[in-house]
Amino acid sequence: MKLQWQAYKELELIPDSAPEPKTNRLNGLLLNYFWRSLINALAQEHFYEQRRDYFERCWAIDYTDPYTTGHADQLKKLLTLMN
Protein backbone atom coordinates (compact mmCIF):
# COMPACT_ATOMS: atom_id res chain seq x y z
CA MET A 1 0.00 0.00 0.00
CA LYS A 2 2.93 2.30 0.65
CA LEU A 3 3.94 2.57 -3.01
CA GLN A 4 0.34 3.20 -4.09
CA TRP A 5 -0.08 5.86 -1.43
CA GLN A 6 3.14 7.59 -2.46
CA ALA A 7 2.09 7.62 -6.12
CA TYR A 8 -1.38 8.88 -5.20
CA LYS A 9 0.09 11.65 -3.04
CA GLU A 10 2.32 12.79 -5.88
CA LEU A 11 -0.45 12.72 -8.48
CA GLU A 12 -3.02 14.50 -6.32
CA LEU A 13 -0.49 16.92 -4.77
CA ILE A 14 -1.33 15.82 -1.25
CA PRO A 15 1.06 17.27 1.34
CA ASP A 16 3.59 14.95 2.97
CA SER A 17 2.08 15.69 6.38
CA ALA A 18 -1.09 13.75 5.43
CA PRO A 19 -1.12 10.35 7.11
CA GLU A 20 -1.38 7.14 5.13
CA PRO A 21 -4.94 5.79 5.25
CA LYS A 22 -5.50 2.64 7.25
CA THR A 23 -6.93 -0.23 5.28
CA ASN A 24 -9.14 -3.02 6.44
CA ARG A 25 -8.27 -6.00 4.26
CA LEU A 26 -11.37 -7.98 5.24
CA ASN A 27 -13.78 -5.26 4.07
CA GLY A 28 -11.85 -4.90 0.83
CA LEU A 29 -11.93 -8.64 0.18
CA LEU A 30 -15.65 -8.87 0.92
CA LEU A 31 -16.44 -5.91 -1.30
CA ASN A 32 -14.26 -7.36 -4.05
CA TYR A 33 -16.01 -10.76 -3.74
CA PHE A 34 -19.50 -9.25 -3.91
CA TRP A 35 -18.56 -6.95 -6.79
CA ARG A 36 -17.12 -9.82 -8.82
CA SER A 37 -20.16 -11.98 -8.04
CA LEU A 38 -22.49 -9.25 -9.26
CA ILE A 39 -20.51 -8.71 -12.46
CA ASN A 40 -20.37 -12.47 -13.14
CA ALA A 41 -24.12 -12.83 -12.58
CA LEU A 42 -24.89 -9.95 -14.94
CA ALA A 43 -22.52 -11.31 -17.57
CA GLN A 44 -24.07 -14.79 -17.36
CA GLU A 45 -27.57 -13.32 -17.67
CA HIS A 46 -26.53 -11.31 -20.71
CA PHE A 47 -24.89 -14.36 -22.29
CA TYR A 48 -27.96 -16.56 -21.82
CA GLU A 49 -30.28 -13.81 -23.06
CA GLN A 50 -28.19 -13.35 -26.21
CA ARG A 51 -28.10 -17.10 -26.82
CA ARG A 52 -31.86 -17.41 -26.30
CA ASP A 53 -32.51 -14.57 -28.74
CA TYR A 54 -30.23 -16.23 -31.28
CA PHE A 55 -32.06 -19.55 -30.95
CA GLU A 56 -35.42 -17.82 -31.30
CA ARG A 57 -34.27 -16.10 -34.48
CA CYS A 58 -32.94 -19.37 -35.87
CA TRP A 59 -36.09 -21.26 -34.92
CA ALA A 60 -38.43 -18.69 -36.51
CA ILE A 61 -40.81 -20.23 -39.01
CA ASP A 62 -40.88 -18.94 -42.55
CA TYR A 63 -44.36 -17.40 -42.68
CA THR A 64 -44.38 -17.10 -46.48
CA ASP A 65 -45.11 -20.80 -46.85
CA PRO A 66 -46.08 -22.21 -43.44
CA TYR A 67 -47.65 -25.48 -44.61
CA THR A 68 -44.62 -26.86 -46.45
CA THR A 69 -42.49 -27.07 -43.34
CA GLY A 70 -42.79 -30.57 -41.97
CA HIS A 71 -41.75 -32.13 -38.71
CA ALA A 72 -38.66 -33.60 -40.36
CA ASP A 73 -37.51 -30.11 -41.38
CA GLN A 74 -38.02 -28.84 -37.83
CA LEU A 75 -36.06 -31.81 -36.48
CA LYS A 76 -33.21 -31.03 -38.91
CA LYS A 77 -33.26 -27.42 -37.79
CA LEU A 78 -33.16 -28.48 -34.12
CA LEU A 79 -30.25 -30.85 -34.73
CA THR A 80 -28.40 -28.11 -36.63
CA LEU A 81 -28.89 -25.68 -33.77
CA MET A 82 -27.73 -28.25 -31.20
CA ASN A 83 -24.63 -29.03 -33.21
N, CA, C and O atoms as a Tinker XYZ file with bonds, in Angstrom:
   332  protein
     1  N      0.834000   -1.197000    0.000000    73     2
     2  CA     0.000000    0.000000    0.000000    64     1     3
     3  C      0.864000    1.240000    0.000000    63     2     4     5
     4  O      0.440000    2.295000   -0.471000    81     3
     5  N      2.077000    1.126000    0.525000    73     3     6
     6  CA     2.930000    2.300000    0.649000    64     5     7
     7  C      3.270000    2.897000   -0.716000    63     6     8     9
     8  O      3.229000    4.116000   -0.883000    81     7
     9  N      3.604000    2.054000   -1.689000    73     7    10
    10  CA     3.937000    2.568000   -3.012000    64     9    11
    11  C      2.725000    3.213000   -3.669000    63    10    12    13
    12  O      2.856000    4.253000   -4.315000    81    11
    13  N      1.557000    2.617000   -3.515000    73    11    14
    14  CA     0.344000    3.197000   -4.092000    64    13    15
    15  C      0.036000    4.542000   -3.443000    63    14    16    17
    16  O     -0.345000    5.494000   -4.124000    81    15
    17  N      0.201000    4.615000   -2.141000    73    15    18
    18  CA    -0.077000    5.859000   -1.429000    64    17    19
    19  C      0.882000    6.958000   -1.868000    63    18    20    21
    20  O      0.478000    8.104000   -2.061000    81    19
    21  N      2.154000    6.603000   -2.026000    73    19    22
    22  CA     3.145000    7.594000   -2.456000    64    21    23
    23  C      2.800000    8.111000   -3.861000    63    22    24    25
    24  O      2.859000    9.315000   -4.113000    81    23
    25  N      2.444000    7.207000   -4.763000    73    23    26
    26  CA     2.092000    7.618000   -6.123000    64    25    27
    27  C      0.835000    8.480000   -6.111000    63    26    28    29
    28  O      0.756000    9.472000   -6.836000    81    27
    29  N     -0.147000    8.110000   -5.293000    73    27    30
    30  CA    -1.379000    8.881000   -5.202000    64    29    31
    31  C     -1.103000   10.280000   -4.649000    63    30    32    33
    32  O     -1.645000   11.271000   -5.139000    81    31
    33  N     -0.253000   10.345000   -3.622000    73    31    34
    34  CA     0.086000   11.650000   -3.038000    64    33    35
    35  C      0.752000   12.548000   -4.074000    63    34    36    37
    36  O      0.459000   13.741000   -4.145000    81    35
    37  N      1.635000   11.985000   -4.866000    73    35    38
    38  CA     2.323000   12.787000   -5.881000    64    37    39
    39  C      1.360000   13.250000   -6.974000    63    38    40    41
    40  O      1.423000   14.398000   -7.414000    81    39
    41  N      0.474000   12.361000   -7.408000    73    39    42
    42  CA    -0.452000   12.722000   -8.481000    64    41    43
    43  C     -1.495000   13.741000   -8.027000    63    42    44    45
    44  O     -1.855000   14.636000   -8.791000    81    43
    45  N     -1.972000   13.617000   -6.823000    73    43    46
    46  CA    -3.024000   14.499000   -6.323000    64    45    47
    47  C     -2.482000   15.701000   -5.539000    63    46    48    49
    48  O     -3.252000   16.501000   -5.008000    81    47
    49  N     -1.155000   15.818000   -5.471000    73    47    50
    50  CA    -0.489000   16.919000   -4.769000    64    49    51
    51  C     -0.927000   17.025000   -3.313000    63    50    52    53
    52  O     -1.196000   18.111000   -2.800000    81    51
    53  N     -0.988000   15.869000   -2.667000    73    51    54
    54  CA    -1.331000   15.817000   -1.249000    64    53    55
    55  C     -0.060000   16.105000   -0.457000    63    54    56    57
    56  O      1.001000   15.571000   -0.782000    81    55
    57  N     -0.151000   16.946000    0.581000    73    55    58
    58  CA     1.065000   17.271000    1.344000    64    57    59
    59  C      1.617000   16.039000    2.062000    63    58    60    61
    60  O      0.886000   15.101000    2.380000    81    59
    61  N      2.928000   16.072000    2.308000    73    59    62
    62  CA     3.588000   14.949000    2.974000    64    61    63
    63  C      3.113000   14.766000    4.403000    63    62    64    65
    64  O      3.269000   13.684000    4.969000    81    63
    65  N      2.540000   15.796000    4.994000    73    63    66
    66  CA     2.076000   15.688000    6.378000    64    65    67
    67  C      0.803000   14.856000    6.503000    63    66    68    69
    68  O      0.424000   14.475000    7.611000    81    67
    69  N      0.135000   14.566000    5.380000    73    67    70
    70  CA    -1.088000   13.753000    5.425000    64    69    71
    71  C     -0.727000   12.313000    5.757000    63    70    72    73
    72  O      0.174000   11.736000    5.148000    81    71
    73  N     -1.441000   11.730000    6.733000    73    71    74
    74  CA    -1.115000   10.348000    7.109000    64    73    75
    75  C     -1.626000    9.346000    6.073000    63    74    76    77
    76  O     -2.585000    9.602000    5.346000    81    75
    77  N     -0.954000    8.209000    6.035000    73    75    78
    78  CA    -1.376000    7.141000    5.130000    64    77    79
    79  C     -2.686000    6.542000    5.650000    63    78    80    81
    80  O     -2.802000    6.269000    6.845000    81    79
    81  N     -3.666000    6.336000    4.778000    73    79    82
    82  CA    -4.943000    5.790000    5.251000    64    81    83
    83  C     -4.785000    4.351000    5.724000    63    82    84    85
    84  O     -4.009000    3.577000    5.162000    81    83
    85  N     -5.523000    4.014000    6.748000    73    83    86
    86  CA    -5.495000    2.640000    7.255000    64    85    87
    87  C     -6.488000    1.817000    6.432000    63    86    88    89
    88  O     -7.594000    2.264000    6.127000    81    87
    89  N     -6.070000    0.631000    6.091000    73    87    90
    90  CA    -6.931000   -0.227000    5.282000    64    89    91
    91  C     -7.391000   -1.416000    6.101000    63    90    92    93
    92  O     -6.661000   -1.937000    6.945000    81    91
    93  N     -8.595000   -1.824000    5.837000    73    91    94
    94  CA    -9.142000   -3.022000    6.440000    64    93    95
    95  C     -9.251000   -4.070000    5.334000    63    94    96    97
    96  O    -10.145000   -4.001000    4.490000    81    95
    97  N     -8.352000   -5.022000    5.343000    73    95    98
    98  CA    -8.267000   -6.004000    4.258000    64    97    99
    99  C     -9.539000   -6.833000    4.141000    63    98   100   101
   100  O     -9.944000   -7.190000    3.035000    81    99
   101  N    -10.178000   -7.145000    5.276000    73    99   102
   102  CA   -11.374000   -7.975000    5.243000    64   101   103
   103  C    -12.503000   -7.281000    4.500000    63   102   104   105
   104  O    -13.174000   -7.904000    3.677000    81   103
   105  N    -12.724000   -5.994000    4.778000    73   103   106
   106  CA   -13.775000   -5.263000    4.067000    64   105   107
   107  C    -13.475000   -5.186000    2.577000    63   106   108   109
   108  O    -14.374000   -5.324000    1.749000    81   107
   109  N    -12.228000   -4.968000    2.245000    73   107   110
   110  CA   -11.848000   -4.904000    0.830000    64   109   111
   111  C    -12.072000   -6.228000    0.125000    63   110   112   113
   112  O    -12.548000   -6.255000   -1.010000    81   111
   113  N    -11.736000   -7.324000    0.784000    73   111   114
   114  CA   -11.930000   -8.637000    0.181000    64   113   115
   115  C    -13.406000   -8.960000    0.017000    63   114   116   117
   116  O    -13.811000   -9.516000   -1.003000    81   115
   117  N    -14.218000   -8.613000    1.024000    73   115   118
   118  CA   -15.653000   -8.867000    0.924000    64   117   119
   119  C    -16.282000   -8.038000   -0.193000    63   118   120   121
   120  O    -17.087000   -8.541000   -0.977000    81   119
   121  N    -15.908000   -6.775000   -0.253000    73   119   122
   122  CA   -16.437000   -5.914000   -1.302000    64   121   123
   123  C    -16.016000   -6.421000   -2.678000    63   122   124   125
   124  O    -16.817000   -6.443000   -3.612000    81   123
   125  N    -14.772000   -6.822000   -2.794000    73   123   126
   126  CA   -14.264000   -7.365000   -4.047000    64   125   127
   127  C    -15.031000   -8.628000   -4.434000    63   126   128   129
   128  O    -15.391000   -8.792000   -5.600000    81   127
   129  N    -15.286000   -9.522000   -3.478000    73   127   130
   130  CA   -16.014000  -10.762000   -3.741000    64   129   131
   131  C    -17.434000  -10.462000   -4.218000    63   130   132   133
   132  O    -17.890000  -11.043000   -5.203000    81   131
   133  N    -18.131000   -9.565000   -3.533000    73   131   134
   134  CA   -19.505000   -9.251000   -3.915000    64   133   135
   135  C    -19.555000   -8.535000   -5.262000    63   134   136   137
   136  O    -20.455000   -8.784000   -6.065000    81   135
   137  N    -18.604000   -7.658000   -5.509000    73   135   138
   138  CA   -18.559000   -6.952000   -6.787000    64   137   139
   139  C    -18.331000   -7.926000   -7.933000    63   138   140   141
   140  O    -19.016000   -7.857000   -8.954000    81   139
   141  N    -17.379000   -8.826000   -7.772000    73   139   142
   142  CA   -17.117000   -9.825000   -8.820000    64   141   143
   143  C    -18.308000  -10.746000   -9.019000    63   142   144   145
   144  O    -18.624000  -11.114000  -10.151000    81   143
   145  N    -18.977000  -11.125000   -7.926000    73   143   146
   146  CA   -20.161000  -11.981000   -8.041000    64   145   147
   147  C    -21.263000  -11.278000   -8.822000    63   146   148   149
   148  O    -21.917000  -11.892000   -9.665000    81   147
   149  N    -21.468000  -10.005000   -8.548000    73   147   150
   150  CA   -22.488000   -9.246000   -9.262000    64   149   151
   151  C    -22.154000   -9.150000  -10.747000    63   150   152   153
   152  O    -23.019000   -9.371000  -11.594000    81   151
   153  N    -20.922000   -8.825000  -11.060000    73   151   154
   154  CA   -20.507000   -8.708000  -12.464000    64   153   155
   155  C    -20.645000  -10.054000  -13.179000    63   154   156   157
   156  O    -21.112000  -10.102000  -14.317000    81   155
   157  N    -20.243000  -11.149000  -12.520000    73   155   158
   158  CA   -20.369000  -12.468000  -13.135000    64   157   159
   159  C    -21.826000  -12.838000  -13.375000    63   158   160   161
   160  O    -22.158000  -13.400000  -14.418000    81   159
   161  N    -22.700000  -12.528000  -12.418000    73   159   162
   162  CA   -24.120000  -12.835000  -12.583000    64   161   163
   163  C    -24.718000  -12.044000  -13.747000    63   162   164   165
   164  O    -25.479000  -12.587000  -14.548000    81   163
   165  N    -24.373000  -10.770000  -13.834000    73   163   166
   166  CA   -24.891000   -9.954000  -14.936000    64   165   167
   167  C    -24.354000  -10.422000  -16.287000    63   166   168   169
   168  O    -25.079000  -10.417000  -17.282000    81   167
   169  N    -23.102000  -10.821000  -16.319000    73   167   170
   170  CA   -22.518000  -11.308000  -17.571000    64   169   171
   171  C    -23.172000  -12.615000  -17.995000    63   170   172   173
   172  O    -23.464000  -12.807000  -19.175000    81   171
   173  N    -23.407000  -13.523000  -17.036000    73   171   174
   174  CA   -24.071000  -14.789000  -17.362000    64   173   175
   175  C    -25.488000  -14.539000  -17.874000    63   174   176   177
   176  O    -25.916000  -15.166000  -18.844000    81   175
   177  N    -26.212000  -13.634000  -17.232000    73   175   178
   178  CA   -27.573000  -13.319000  -17.667000    64   177   179
   179  C    -27.574000  -12.762000  -19.088000    63   178   180   181
   180  O    -28.413000  -13.132000  -19.909000    81   179
   181  N    -26.637000  -11.879000  -19.366000    73   179   182
   182  CA   -26.529000  -11.307000  -20.708000    64   181   183
   183  C    -26.195000  -12.388000  -21.730000    63   182   184   185
   184  O    -26.764000  -12.408000  -22.821000    81   183
   185  N    -25.280000  -13.283000  -21.383000    73   183   186
   186  CA   -24.886000  -14.361000  -22.285000    64   185   187
   187  C    -26.080000  -15.257000  -22.616000    63   186   188   189
   188  O    -26.325000  -15.564000  -23.782000    81   187
   189  N    -26.826000  -15.677000  -21.577000    73   187   190
   190  CA   -27.963000  -16.556000  -21.815000    64   189   191
   191  C    -29.069000  -15.850000  -22.591000    63   190   192   193
   192  O    -29.737000  -16.469000  -23.420000    81   191
   193  N    -29.264000  -14.567000  -22.330000    73   191   194
   194  CA   -30.278000  -13.814000  -23.061000    64   193   195
   195  C    -29.901000  -13.701000  -24.532000    63   194   196   197
   196  O    -30.761000  -13.860000  -25.399000    81   195
   197  N    -28.641000  -13.430000  -24.827000    73   195   198
   198  CA   -28.192000  -13.346000  -26.209000    64   197   199
   199  C    -28.340000  -14.690000  -26.913000    63   198   200   201
   200  O    -28.760000  -14.749000  -28.068000    81   199
   201  N    -27.994000  -15.766000  -26.214000    73   199   202
   202  CA   -28.095000  -17.097000  -26.816000    64   201   203
   203  C    -29.560000  -17.463000  -27.072000    63   202   204   205
   204  O    -29.883000  -18.039000  -28.111000    81   203
   205  N    -30.445000  -17.130000  -26.126000    73   203   206
   206  CA   -31.863000  -17.408000  -26.302000    64   205   207
   207  C    -32.422000  -16.634000  -27.497000    63   206   208   209
   208  O    -33.175000  -17.182000  -28.303000    81   207
   209  N    -32.050000  -15.367000  -27.605000    73   207   210
   210  CA   -32.510000  -14.567000  -28.742000    64   209   211
   211  C    -32.010000  -15.143000  -30.062000    63   210   212   213
   212  O    -32.731000  -15.144000  -31.059000    81   211
   213  N    -30.782000  -15.626000  -30.064000    73   211   214
   214  CA   -30.230000  -16.233000  -31.279000    64   213   215
   215  C    -31.013000  -17.478000  -31.656000    63   214   216   217
   216  O    -31.356000  -17.664000  -32.823000    81   215
   217  N    -31.301000  -18.339000  -30.674000    73   215   218
   218  CA   -32.063000  -19.547000  -30.953000    64   217   219
   219  C    -33.477000  -19.213000  -31.433000    63   218   220   221
   220  O    -34.002000  -19.875000  -32.328000    81   219
   221  N    -34.082000  -18.205000  -30.848000    73   219   222
   222  CA   -35.422000  -17.817000  -31.296000    64   221   223
   223  C    -35.402000  -17.310000  -32.731000    63   222   224   225
   224  O    -36.317000  -17.600000  -33.501000    81   223
   225  N    -34.379000  -16.565000  -33.094000    73   223   226
   226  CA   -34.269000  -16.098000  -34.484000    64   225   227
   227  C    -34.041000  -17.266000  -35.435000    63   226   228   229
   228  O    -34.605000  -17.305000  -36.528000    81   227
   229  N    -33.210000  -18.217000  -35.012000    73   227   230
   230  CA   -32.943000  -19.369000  -35.871000    64   229   231
   231  C    -34.159000  -20.284000  -35.995000    63   230   232   233
   232  O    -34.356000  -20.922000  -37.030000    81   231
   233  N    -34.961000  -20.349000  -34.960000    73   231   234
   234  CA   -36.092000  -21.261000  -34.924000    64   233   235
   235  C    -37.334000  -20.654000  -35.586000    63   234   236   237
   236  O    -38.338000  -21.343000  -35.770000    81   235
   237  N    -37.267000  -19.375000  -35.940000    73   235   238
   238  CA   -38.429000  -18.695000  -36.508000    64   237   239
   239  C    -38.903000  -19.417000  -37.765000    63   238   240   241
   240  O    -38.107000  -19.849000  -38.599000    81   239
   241  N    -40.208000  -19.531000  -37.870000    73   239   242
   242  CA   -40.814000  -20.226000  -39.010000    64   241   243
   243  C    -40.937000  -19.245000  -40.166000    63   242   244   245
   244  O    -41.232000  -18.066000  -39.973000    81   243
   245  N    -40.710000  -19.749000  -41.355000    73   243   246
   246  CA   -40.881000  -18.942000  -42.553000    64   245   247
   247  C    -42.384000  -18.793000  -42.802000    63   246   248   249
   248  O    -43.043000  -19.753000  -43.200000    81   247
   249  N    -42.923000  -17.610000  -42.573000    73   247   250
   250  CA   -44.364000  -17.396000  -42.681000    64   249   251
   251  C    -44.850000  -17.237000  -44.127000    63   250   252   253
   252  O    -46.055000  -17.135000  -44.357000    81   251
   253  N    -43.950000  -17.214000  -45.088000    73   251   254
   254  CA   -44.378000  -17.097000  -46.477000    64   253   255
   255  C    -45.009000  -18.391000  -46.967000    63   254   256   257
   256  O    -45.905000  -18.368000  -47.811000    81   255
   257  N    -44.552000  -19.502000  -46.447000    73   255   258
   258  CA   -45.106000  -20.799000  -46.855000    64   257   259
   259  C    -45.163000  -21.712000  -45.636000    63   258   260   261
   260  O    -44.346000  -22.627000  -45.527000    81   259
   261  N    -46.102000  -21.494000  -44.717000    73   259   262
   262  CA   -46.078000  -22.211000  -43.441000    64   261   263
   263  C    -46.452000  -23.682000  -43.539000    63   262   264   265
   264  O    -46.093000  -24.454000  -42.650000    81   263
   265  N    -47.159000  -24.100000  -44.585000    73   263   266
   266  CA   -47.649000  -25.479000  -44.615000    64   265   267
   267  C    -46.679000  -26.448000  -45.267000    63   266   268   269
   268  O    -46.921000  -27.655000  -45.259000    81   267
   269  N    -45.590000  -25.951000  -45.829000    73   267   270
   270  CA   -44.623000  -26.856000  -46.446000    64   269   271
   271  C    -43.577000  -27.343000  -45.448000    63   270   272   273
   272  O    -42.881000  -28.326000  -45.702000    81   271
   273  N    -43.471000  -26.669000  -44.337000    73   271   274
   274  CA   -42.487000  -27.074000  -43.335000    64   273   275
   275  C    -43.035000  -28.267000  -42.566000    63   274   276   277
   276  O    -44.067000  -28.174000  -41.902000    81   275
   277  N    -42.347000  -29.363000  -42.663000    73   275   278
   278  CA   -42.787000  -30.571000  -41.972000    64   277   279
   279  C    -42.034000  -30.780000  -40.672000    63   278   280   281
   280  O    -41.136000  -30.016000  -40.318000    81   279
   281  N    -42.419000  -31.827000  -39.979000    73   279   282
   282  CA   -41.753000  -32.131000  -38.713000    64   281   283
   283  C    -40.302000  -32.545000  -38.938000    63   282   284   285
   284  O    -39.440000  -32.283000  -38.099000    81   283
   285  N    -40.037000  -33.187000  -40.065000    73   283   286
   286  CA   -38.661000  -33.598000  -40.359000    64   285   287
   287  C    -37.763000  -32.378000  -40.544000    63   286   288   289
   288  O    -36.610000  -32.380000  -40.112000    81   287
   289  N    -38.295000  -31.332000  -41.190000    73   287   290
   290  CA   -37.508000  -30.113000  -41.377000    64   289   291
   291  C    -37.228000  -29.432000  -40.032000    63   290   292   293
   292  O    -36.136000  -28.911000  -39.804000    81   291
   293  N    -38.224000  -29.444000  -39.155000    73   291   294
   294  CA   -38.019000  -28.843000  -37.834000    64   293   295
   295  C    -37.003000  -29.646000  -37.037000    63   294   296   297
   296  O    -36.195000  -29.069000  -36.309000    81   295
   297  N    -37.032000  -30.973000  -37.164000    73   295   298
   298  CA   -36.058000  -31.807000  -36.477000    64   297   299
   299  C    -34.651000  -31.534000  -37.007000    63   298   300   301
   300  O    -33.694000  -31.471000  -36.235000    81   299
   301  N    -34.528000  -31.373000  -38.329000    73   299   302
   302  CA   -33.211000  -31.034000  -38.907000    64   301   303
   303  C    -32.716000  -29.695000  -38.372000    63   302   304   305
   304  O    -31.540000  -29.538000  -38.044000    81   303
   305  N    -33.632000  -28.736000  -38.290000    73   303   306
   306  CA   -33.258000  -27.418000  -37.790000    64   305   307
   307  C    -32.806000  -27.502000  -36.327000    63   306   308   309
   308  O    -31.831000  -26.860000  -35.935000    81   307
   309  N    -33.528000  -28.304000  -35.521000    73   307   310
   310  CA   -33.162000  -28.481000  -34.115000    64   309   311
   311  C    -31.793000  -29.128000  -33.994000    63   310   312   313
   312  O    -30.964000  -28.691000  -33.195000    81   311
   313  N    -31.553000  -30.165000  -34.782000    73   311   314
   314  CA   -30.249000  -30.845000  -34.725000    64   313   315
   315  C    -29.125000  -29.919000  -35.192000    63   314   316   317
   316  O    -28.016000  -29.973000  -34.660000    81   315
   317  N    -29.405000  -29.078000  -36.173000    73   315   318
   318  CA   -28.404000  -28.110000  -36.630000    64   317   319
   319  C    -28.085000  -27.113000  -35.538000    63   318   320   321
   320  O    -26.921000  -26.780000  -35.315000    81   319
   321  N    -29.117000  -26.632000  -34.852000    73   319   322
   322  CA   -28.888000  -25.684000  -33.767000    64   321   323
   323  C    -28.129000  -26.308000  -32.610000    63   322   324   325
   324  O    -27.293000  -25.654000  -31.986000    81   323
   325  N    -28.416000  -27.575000  -32.320000    73   323   326
   326  CA   -27.733000  -28.247000  -31.201000    64   325   327
   327  C    -26.288000  -28.569000  -31.527000    63   326   328   329
   328  O    -25.467000  -28.722000  -30.623000    81   327
   329  N    -25.972000  -28.672000  -32.794000    73   327   330
   330  CA   -24.626000  -29.032000  -33.207000    64   329   331
   331  C    -23.664000  -27.927000  -33.056000    63   330   332
   332  O    -22.484000  -28.089000  -33.367000    81   331
